[in-house]
Amino acid sequence: MKKTAFLIFTSFLFVFVFAFSSQAQTDAPPEVVKFLTRQAKAVDAEEYPEARKIVFADMNGDRKNDLVVLYTLEGFGGGNSYGQSIAVFLRKGNRYVLSVDKTVGGKLSRNVELKRISGRTIYLDTMRWSKDDGGCCPSIKGKTRFVFSNGRLREV
């Protein structure tokens, strides 16, 4: 009986945590969604909202929570390629204004995962393709970081 109750509880907890984390990572203010929609349309692709990761952090030192979004565009022109970009939106009053948008990864280049932001530095885990990897499966683990300064993102 205790084992069954434990399994039910852990199953419920997993579903709750998964649903909450997915919601927290993909919800975006309307101006951000509008930007992502425009970006996708401009290159005949679709944004993949389930892969979107949003982090709020003070990126310009004004003590306001700005917004950093790692997003993925896929299916360029009906194909199966994808690209990953980071956009930084600065808080201006009660809205977010795009400061910079930079491509940071994509198919056969590298996959990136936003891990954390500290100060004005965005830390990413990466997976790159070796010459022997298939198109689906990068195998070389790495790390990189981007520093936000003067409205630009610079990889260091």
N, C-alpha and C positions, 0 to 999 in steps of 0.2 A: 504494500500500500504506500509506504513512504517513498519507494523507488518510483512508482507511477506518478505520485504527486510531484516529486522532484523533476521528472521528465516533462510533465505538463508545464510546470513553472518555468523551467529553462527554455522550453520551446516558445512559450509566451514572451519571455524576456528577449529571446533572440529576435522574434518577429518585431517586437516593440523597438528595440535598439536599431535594427536594420531599417525600419520604416522611418524612425526619427532621424538617423544619420543621413539617409538618402534625401529626406526633405530638407534638412539643414544645408546640405551641400549643393542643392540644385535651385533653391529659391533665390531669386534675384530681383532687385528693384526694377520697375518698368523701363527706366532709361537704359539699364544694362541689357535687358531682354531685347529691346529695340535695336541696340547696337549689334548684338549677336545675330539677330535676324538679318540686318543689313549686310553684315560681313559674309554670312552664308550665301545670301542672294547674289552678292557681287562676284562670287567665284563659282556659281552654279553648284552649291553644295548644301548640306544640311548640318545644323549644329546638333551635337549629340548631348542632350541635357543631362542624361544619367551619368555622364563622365565629367560634367562640370564640377569644379571645386571652387568655392568662394571662401575667402578669409578676410576678415575685417582687421585692419591694423593702421596705425598712424604712419603713413609712408613719407610725409613731407614735414614732419616735426611741428605741426600746428595744433597738436593735441586733440584732433578730431579723427574719428575712425573712418579711414578711407577704405576702399574695397579693391581687393585683388582677385581676379578670376582667371583660373586656368580653364580653357575651353578647347573643345575638339570640333573641327569641321571635317566632314567625311562625304564620300560619294561624289567627288568632283566630276561634273559632267556625266554622271551615271556610273562612274568607275568605283573601285573599292579602295582607293587611296584615302589617306587622312592626314591632317596637320594639327598640331597643338600650338596654342598661343597663350600668352599671358597678357592681360590688359589690366592697367592700373587706373582706377577711377578715384579722383579726389573729391572729398566732401566739400560742397559749396552750398551753404545754407542747409536746406532740407533735401537736396538732390546730389547726385553723383555726376561728375563731369570727367570724360575720358581725358587722361593725360598721355598715356602711351599704350601701344598695342604691338607686341613683338612675337613673331613665330619662334618657338623654342624647340620643336620636335615634330616628328611625323613618320609616316611609314618609310622604312628602309633608311631612316636617319637615326632617330632615337625616340624612345618613349620617355615621357617625363611624368613624375608624380610629385605634386606639391606637398612637401612635408611640414614646413613651418615658416613663419616669418619672424625675424628678430631684428628690431630696429628697422632699417631700410633694406634689409637683405632678405631675399626670398630663397629658401633652401629647397632643392629638388633632388629626388633620387632619379637615376636614369637607367635605361636598358638600351644598349646599342647592338647592332647587328654585326656579327663577324662574317667573314667571307663565306663560311660554311653554313650559316643559318638560313633557314627557309624564310619566306616572306612573312610568315605568321609569328616567328618565334625568336626575338632577339635574346642573346645569351650573355652579353657583357654588362655586368652591373657597374654602376658608377654613381657619382654625385656631382652636382654643380650648384652654382648659386648666381643670382642676379642681384645687382645693387641698383636701387632706384636713386637717381641723383639728377637734379636739374631737368626734371621731366623726361628722363630717359632711363632705359634699362640696359645695364652693361653686365655681360657675363664675366665673372672673375674666377 
